[in-house]
Amino acid sequence: MGKSGGIAKFLGCCALAGILVAGVLAPVAMGVGMLSNQVSDAVDGISASLAASEQPLVSTITDRDGGPIALIYDQYRLPVTFDEISPAMKAAIVSIEDRRFYSEGGVDVQGMVRAALHDSSGGSTQGGSTITQQYVKNYLINVVDRDNEAAQDADRADTLARKLREAKIAVQLGEAESKDDILTGYLNVVEFNGNIYGIGAAARAYFNTTPDKLNVQQAAMLAGMVNNPNTYNPYTHPQQTLLRRNLVIDTMVTNRVLDAKDAEAVKATPLGVLPNGPDIPSSSCLGAAPDAGFFCQYAVTYLEQAGISLDQLAAGGYTVRTTMDPGVSQAVKNAVDANVPPAQDGVANTFAVIRPGQNAHDVLAMVANRSFGTDVRAGQTTTNIVANPSNVFGSGSSFKIFTSAAAMEAGKAGLNTPLPNPGGQCFTQPGANQYTPAYCIQNDGTSYPNPISLANGLATSPNVAFVNLETQVGMPAVLDMARRLGLRNTLNTNEIGGEPVTDPNSSHSKDPQYNEPQSQYFQNKLSFTLGDSPVSPLEMANVSATLMSGGVWCPPNPIMSVTDRYGKPVPVRQQPCEQVVPQGLAHTLVVGLSQDTKTGTSAASAKAAGWNHADIGKTGTTNTSESVAFVGGVDDYAVSSMVFADGPHPQEICPGTPVHLGDCGAGAFGGTVAAPPYYHAFSQILGNRPDIPLPPPDPAYLNAR
């Protein structure tokens, strides 16, 4: 149940309840009269909070098919109805906590008077609380004041004022709710040690069962715990817990809900709790499966940016259905693990898959050879290396996509345009003065033609031709194109992949590498087209998705739907899709990227993998092979695969089985190391289905204008 029992229903009866409690306590009125104002003020003050407060519930993150991938919660609670609790559990809790529960009126008159007389005489305070009163107390501690330690201390204070407040509210609750509902509410809100709240979670955590199946000995142990969950913890204090359990069984006999002979047999049994428990699921994305952790974390971050905070998720009982495709995710996870083992020292292989579309770009998979976790020795990381600009070395020549698109838009080049392409050339940097050194580069090898067509250049990736083209188009246009096509978050980070430094007291506050976003830092640096800057693997996959969607950019979306604890849809704010380049330009550039796996830089590995699909691709390799990339797509899948050094001592990445760090001369290339996981995964995903043909080029973008 959402709002446990009927906490809200009993409000508004304060006057009647006050008269009733005053009558009950008439014998001690003279001794406690000074408390009357304090009690009245306290009850009035908490009534609104009780009415507005809902029990924290577990939120569930699922894949697109509804399969759970993670739980998000502050309190592990699985609420149940009265009929979903075994008779043994109901009998045990009533027997040990409040045997007159079904005959009293919210407060135990005898117990309350006895405690009040004793306490007002100056002795130590005594009990007398009914289950109804305990329900109120636990609701205050575990729900209303759960984030306020000082208020929780007041809720626990062993004072007559606090007990009178509970009594007054308990009377109201007893008038408004049935006994069965009150008992159910109590069993759903009470703590069973640590982060376990409510009988549903307790049955699962201690016995791997459900509350309707709890037997006498299990029920008695759990009923005994509520008095002091720490003292009666079966794992840390098993003997005390056993004695307490058996005491509960004895009270069940006294209360005539259990035969004495049966009780002796039950008392002879061990506690029977799960070994190495309690078994509590992870409360965050750290508990997700290896192929789902980064996706889960991205979904949570995405929701936070949309206005649904982590605190809301951790208490709201939401069901978040993501766009993750479990089949695609597992296939690419298997592929990257085969390429670079999860614990491989210093080498990460990220892989993102997005479904292109005119109305949405749904993320289908976000995986890496690493998994999202805290065990560094197992290769885990708590950084979302798929979503964040975590590839600090860049994705190499895949950035030539941006220069090509900007040149085509400006009419500086089309696919057929011949581009000057000498073996080496020095360029004057934009905004240079007499002290600015020239930017000199060379092509990797001597087999490139000069001139070379833009289409052939995209397939074979000469450096000189594209830097030359970048100078003609201008850095502002190239950077703007990169932003439009997909590098929204990437270009907002600095040149080391973090937030630009704004603190004037920082030693980096005057260093452009740290204090400027990449969108500003690279305005005068021609190296941008060679991809030597930090980049998000997910956003590079979305660049492909934008081109494959006819030039429509949409945010990489991980959310299909969100529903609240009552099953009602919750709207999720999202940036609107944008037509960022003309459809004809996007289609033509897609055609220009269609030769990489046929005759270009990844053709040899494609052939070795038996790959023969109509697709697009662009590889990238940084200057010293600390990062290599393949960005592309096939059918209705846009992808990026990046292999990069991620340890404290980065080195050249070397091909092999497995891929590793080393000093291997030529080093790895995007086509030889980053592309193979793509072939392996999508050979399985596509199977024998017919290829979706690529769009025809637009003649307006085949030649310079």
Phi, psi and omega in degrees: 000151185283284176271111193303137176054233179225044184309320184284337189287336187273354182292147179104357181251024189301319184297312180299316182295321180298319179296317182297313181293323177299322178294319180298322187259015182308320182300338183243016184302322182297325184280338185240012182303325180299343182273349190300314180294319179299317180294313182299315179298320181296315181297315180298323184289329184265348184301314180295322180295319178297317183295328185268351188262132177248148179300135173298129179237160180285132170265142183245127174261127181238166171279184185293339179270000180093001178286128182298137175241340178193157173245141177238122181198158168263321179237124178284104184222131178236087188296148181226165176267171181302318183289347180264013177245131184294150175305324180298320180292317179297316181294320182294314184291323178291319183297318185271332186257330188190080188292342177264018187308315187279357179244347182270172182248050178097325172234151176271102186305313182298311182294322182293315179296317180300316181292320181295316179300316182294313185291321183288344179277357176102359179280178176294148183293149180241172182279220184117003183286136175273173174299323179297317177294320178296324176301312179299312181300313181293327178294321178294312183291312190269346183238291187298314186252024188297336180255015183229097186297320180295319179293324177296321177299320178294324179293334181264350187304133183273068183234156178293325179301315180296320181291323177295321177299313178300318182298316181298316179290323180298321178298316178300315181296319179298328177287329189266334189236153175286158178299320181298319180292321179295316179297318179296315179300318179299313182291340177275338186257337188289152182270142176240037177091141177060234182258017184263118182233132177086154186292331179297312179291323181295316179300320180289316187289322186265331187230001182051048179220184178249157185301331181288345183254004180295127177272183186299311184293323177293314180298319181295321178297314181293321177297324179289334184290328190296336178296321179199089186301330179285314181295323183255042174278118186293344181268326180263335180223066186297322183291316177298321180294320179296315179297319179293318178302315182292329174297318178299319179297320177298320179293330177293324175294313179302322182277004175061037173247002179212135179289140183300321180294317178296324181298318180298322179293319180292321181295338180279353182275153176289173180298322174073022180283163178299142177292148176057030183263194359289155182271096182246126180293157176302146182262014182210182179294348177297340180268002181289160177296159184304332181269002187237349187297312180295322179297313180302313181296322178296319179297317179296315178297319179299317178294322177299317179292337178273359176106002176256103189288164177297323177298319178296317178297319185288349181231348193275346182067035180282156166245115182254108178267114183270176179269003184299127176266111187296327179291314178296316183298316181291323180295316181286329175297316178299322183292316182288326177295325178289330180281314179223110182303150184306323182262013181300128186294121169075011181229125176249144173233104178266156180207125178236143179230130181230142175269117178295161177178158179282337185246345180196150171243089182282131177280128182258331181204143174218100185226170173206166171297328170289160170238163184279109184183183186253357182271093184297325181295334177270007179084014182276161179213148176262005174266136179280086186287351176271318183276321186281162172287062188273341175278086188288346180272346177095171181252024171059219189291357174298339177290348176295344173302318184290318178296319179296313181296317180296320179294319179294320179294321181279354181079012180283336181200152168234182183300329183270355186293128175284131181250132175304136187210061174294165182297331178205155181197148175252138184237148173276125182292146175301140179071017184287152170241188185295344182263355183278122180291153177290154178261108185250131180223166177225156171284154179273088182111173185241011186268001182283140174286157176221109007280172179229141179289155178301319181298315179292326178295322177296325181283322188252344166067054172286142183284316188299317182300321185279326175293321176300316179295324179297321179294327180288323182281322182098140183298320179304318181291321181293315180294321178295323178295320178299318178295313183297317184288338177162345186273058184290305181286322181304312185287347176277346179272166180275185188287356173248009174089010180246184176290137177304137182286125179244351181285116181295343179276351180284145178293344180262005188294339181252006181263116182302331178299333183255323189263358180245141171291157180302327180299335177263318186301322186268010178299331182241025183231114183286352180290349185303318183294344178267004169063053180254025183237157181304144184211149175273122176302322179296317181292329176292324173297325180288335173299313176300318180299322179297314179295319181287349178261019180071031177087012179263119174270136170227152176297145176295106191261124178258002190244125172271314180198158173227131175235149181274187184297341180262004180084008180274139180297142176246120180293144179240117180294142180212145174297141179288154174289154182224140170278101190266336172221156179301148180302320180298322178295314181298314180298320182291319178294324175301316177297321179295334180267004188274357183258357185300317182274357180259308183230001188260210191288343178246012184296319183296316180288330176296316179296320180295331180270000182071027184275130180208058180245153174285110185214183174231156180194154172210123180267167176208143178218125178285167191303321181248022175057033173278350176208138175225152188215153166227124179236129182182217180171163180212142183051241179249042176232124172255137190223159163217135174236122181231135176241120186212157178288127184234010182262180181288344181233074184295144178220181174298139176270133183246141175290164179150183176237092008267173169298141187208169172276152178174201176229087191246022175076261183293331179074184181277162175229158179302321182288332185264338185239320182275330183284324184306319177301327177297312180298315184294316182292314187277344168297321178286316184294317183282327182059230182256014182294148178295145178291147170277121184293151177285153180289156177285154178287156175268122182306335182294344183243019178270337182225158176295153180251000000 
